[in-house]
Amino acid sequence: MSLAKATAEEIKKRAARYPSKQSAIIPALWAVQHEQGYVTKEAMGEIAQILALPPSLIEATASFYSMFLTRPEGRHDVVICINAPCMLRGADEMTAYLGQQLGVRDGQTTKDGAITWHSTIECLGACGGAPMMQVDHHFEENLTPERIDAIIQRLRTQPAPHGTEPEKAPAAARPRAKRTQA
């Protein structure tokens, strides 16, 4: 799948803002992900051509940051923070509840293809509203089982937030940063 002309133009426009084309990699990856729902190897190659950079540099950036999806997932991406501030305010319980309500483990997609969820120890930057999760790049703070139920219900009926509906994601977990056991 080739990038839409508007996405390619957006990448060029953003690249012109930076003194180095390398600085435009992350905005370019975001533009592609918003268009397609995830970033394919083909799209990474197109970004490399547009920015006149080695494809390996684009791939290295996309694989380093957990925010970039490199395969189809659910229509909605849910990331629940389990960093220390969220953990102190009940993230463990909210994570267990979310998994139970969705019927899938961390890193998997619901059978209806609506939601892929992950936990992350990388702080999402909303410690004042802990425990929290990021839903399609928007914060949902002060989580309770009731709030999680309402969010899940809303996501099951909403279309994908990006330009295309992704293919149904496989049930296998995608690697993410995880807590280490002491």
Rosetta blueprint (number, residue, H / E / L):
1 M L
2 S L
3 L L
4 A L
5 K H
6 A H
7 T H
8 A H
9 E H
10 E H
11 I H
12 K H
13 K H
14 R H
15 A H
16 A L
17 R L
18 Y L
19 P L
20 S L
21 K H
22 Q H
23 S H
24 A H
25 I H
26 I H
27 P H
28 A H
29 L H
30 W H
31 A H
32 V H
33 Q H
34 H H
35 E H
36 Q H
37 G L
38 Y L
39 V L
40 T L
41 K H
42 E H
43 A H
44 M H
45 G H
46 E H
47 I H
48 A H
49 Q H
50 I H
51 L H
52 A L
53 L L
54 P L
55 P H
56 S H
57 L H
58 I H
59 E H
60 A H
61 T H
62 A H
63 S H
64 F H
65 Y L
66 S L
67 M L
68 F L
69 L L
70 T L
71 R L
72 P L
73 E L
74 G L
75 R L
76 H E
77 D E
78 V E
79 V E
80 I E
81 C E
82 I L
83 N L
84 A H
85 P H
86 C H
87 M H
88 L H
89 R L
90 G L
91 A H
92 D H
93 E H
94 M H
95 T H
96 A H
97 Y H
98 L H
99 G H
100 Q H
101 Q H
102 L H
103 G L
104 V L
105 R L
106 D L
107 G L
108 Q L
109 T E
110 T L
111 K L
112 D L
113 G L
114 A L
115 I E
116 T E
117 W E
118 H E
119 S E
120 T E
121 I L
122 E L
123 C L
124 L L
125 G L
126 A L
127 C H
128 G H
129 G H
130 A L
131 P L
132 M L
133 M E
134 Q E
135 V E
136 D L
137 H L
138 H E
139 F E
140 E E
141 E L
142 N L
143 L L
144 T L
145 P H
146 E H
147 R H
148 I H
149 D H
150 A H
151 I H
152 I H
153 Q H
154 R H
155 L H
156 R H
157 T H
158 Q L
159 P L
160 A L
161 P L
162 H L
163 G L
164 T L
165 E L
166 P L
167 E L
168 K L
169 A L
170 P L
171 A L
172 A L
173 A L
174 R L
175 P L
176 R L
177 A L
178 K L
179 R L
180 T L
181 Q L
182 A L
